[in-house]
Amino acid sequence: MITNAAAATLAGNPVFTSATYVSDSMSVRALLAAELVMTFTDPTPYQEVYFRTAELQGYEVANAWLIGATAHLFL
């Protein structure tokens, strides 16, 4: 079971929604980004990079990457 909220959402098994999730602001932003990515027609490229980054560098780095990779979509 994935305990990271953004990772669980990107894996297609969301355990929280951004409306009810309470954590540090970076985790909340990562969850918002993950929810957005999952609305894409093909979220696979984001999922692949996120999980590869998480495996190699940890969830904090993967969350930071996801926030940066989707920041322009929130403007």
C-alpha positions in Angstrom: 0.0 0.0 0.0 1.3 3.4 -1.0 1.2 5.9 1.9 2.2 9.0 0.0 -1.0 10.8 -1.0 0.3 12.0 -4.4 1.8 8.7 -5.2 -1.4 6.8 -4.4 -3.4 9.2 -6.6 -1.0 8.8 -9.5 -1.2 5.0 -9.1 -4.9 5.2 -9.5 -5.7 4.4 -5.9 -6.4 7.8 -4.2 -6.6 7.6 -0.4 -7.3 11.3 0.1 -8.7 14.2 -1.9 -7.1 17.6 -1.9 -10.4 18.9 -0.4 -10.0 16.8 2.8 -6.2 16.3 3.0 -4.3 18.1 5.8 -0.6 18.1 5.7 2.4 20.4 4.9 1.8 22.7 2.0 4.2 20.8 -0.3 2.3 17.5 0.1 -1.0 19.3 -0.5 0.3 20.9 -3.7 1.7 17.6 -4.8 -1.7 16.0 -4.3 -3.4 18.8 -6.2 -0.9 18.2 -9.0 -1.5 14.5 -9.0 -5.3 15.0 -9.2 -4.8 17.3 -12.2 -2.4 14.8 -13.9 -5.0 12.0 -13.5 -7.5 14.1 -15.5 -5.2 14.1 -18.5 -6.0 11.8 -21.5 -2.7 10.1 -21.0 -1.1 10.7 -17.6 1.5 7.9 -18.3 4.5 10.2 -18.9 4.0 12.0 -15.7 3.4 8.8 -13.8 6.6 7.2 -15.2 8.8 10.1 -14.3 7.2 10.5 -10.9 7.6 6.9 -9.8 11.1 6.6 -11.3 12.1 9.7 -9.4 10.5 8.4 -6.2 12.3 5.1 -6.5 15.7 6.8 -7.0 15.4 9.9 -4.9 12.4 9.5 -2.6 8.9 10.9 -2.5 9.9 14.4 -1.4 11.9 14.9 -4.6 9.2 13.2 -6.7 6.6 15.5 -5.2 8.8 18.6 -5.9 9.3 17.4 -9.5 5.5 17.0 -9.9 4.7 20.4 -8.6 7.3 22.0 -10.9 6.2 20.0 -13.9 2.6 21.0 -13.5 3.0 24.6 -12.1 2.3 26.3 -15.5 -1.1 24.5 -15.6 -2.3 26.2 -12.5 -1.7 29.8 -13.8 
